[in-house]
């Protein structure tokens, strides 16, 4: 028998049997560290300043929730309460009694607040612990993995002080805590700078596109006023707001180059498959509207479809195909991406495959325009809201207007935009990596 293996049966003394659920005793996680451990009741104590609901003056902001993702306090829209409240002083700890196990803890950086009794404010002993170190520990994976086994599944356990106070955390000296926190936030701030620079490049992409086409940016809220004359041959929809938008679009696109309808420089279009897809690999992957992200294809999450060879041949994408998202939210309908993958992919009915005539237009240039604010007014004009989603059909899509420079100029514009986008994506990827590294380095430092 291998003595290193865990025994199938484990015996627990009845005198040690405090909880009537198995996971409490079979917790695979432990809090271990190169630093000494200390229980939380040595570092925090409950703040019991209570405000009766009838005595609440309606002035102090009320905590609405603590977000699990970033541990930030969100306030209620209205300062009203149907229950008693606790006072939460600035720079003190707030714990959600119900969602403590999911990392719902925060430091109050908002000034004096009040919160419902579903929360518990705590006073932090700043002579012993750095408040930012404390919150990083309480929201760390190492700590949360451990405490999630200390509660019964399906039971609404409230994390009381009796429960929280007896939990141990790694306890470096105060100056070490400060060093660890600084190291963490140095990484986070680097990520924020990278994200900020990426956002600047994204704005510059729009600016460059307008400048290259000689188009002036329309001021927000500026509408064309006064009497407008429209040739009846150009009227496709007899509605005043539609005609006004047509005039606005014509004004927006006025620049160095001629304006051309999409139908004039494409060879074909095609709606995708309406058959049901599956996460099981039962056939070729089928791209859906979720796979179009920031003007590019994102194939990290795929679904697959079982179809015969004839259907597959008809709906298999070719490199250079432009995919138009015809149904989505108002913000996302009309977004596009170019297919460049080597493998065989099909596409769903919510997408339209557009084949651009490469002798007339550069597909990369057209993709940038589709995802720019230059096309936003046109998409907003024709999209129809149905059950919470906006829709644009193929006929409407083909009527979109594009400024179309000579082909070589289109390629040059697209190449410059490619370089800008690559730099933007690289910065965002580095920002993501640095946020991950900040957490990993923190946990590696304090947990064994």
Secondary structure, DSSP 8 states (H G I E B T S, - for coil): --TTS--S-----GGG---SSGGGTS-------SS-EEEGGGTEEE---EE-GGG--S-S-BEEEE-TTT--EEE-SS---SS-EEEE-TT-EEEETTTGGGT-EEE--SSSEEEETTEEEEEE-TTT--HHHHHHHHTSHHHHHHHGGGS-TTS-----HHHHHT-EEE---HHHHHHHHHHHHHHHHHHHHHHHHHHHHHHHHHHHHHHHHT-----TT----S-----GGG-SS--HHHHHHHHHHHHHT-SSS-EEEGGGGEEEEEE-B-S--BSS-SSSEEE-GGGEETTEE--SS-EE----HHHHHHH---TT-EEEE-EE-TTTTT-EEE---SS-EEEBTTEEEEEE-TTT--HHHHHHHHTSHHHHHHHHHH-EEETTEEE--HHHHHT-EEE---HHHHHHHHHHHHHHHHHHHHHHHHHHHHHHHHHHHHHHHH--
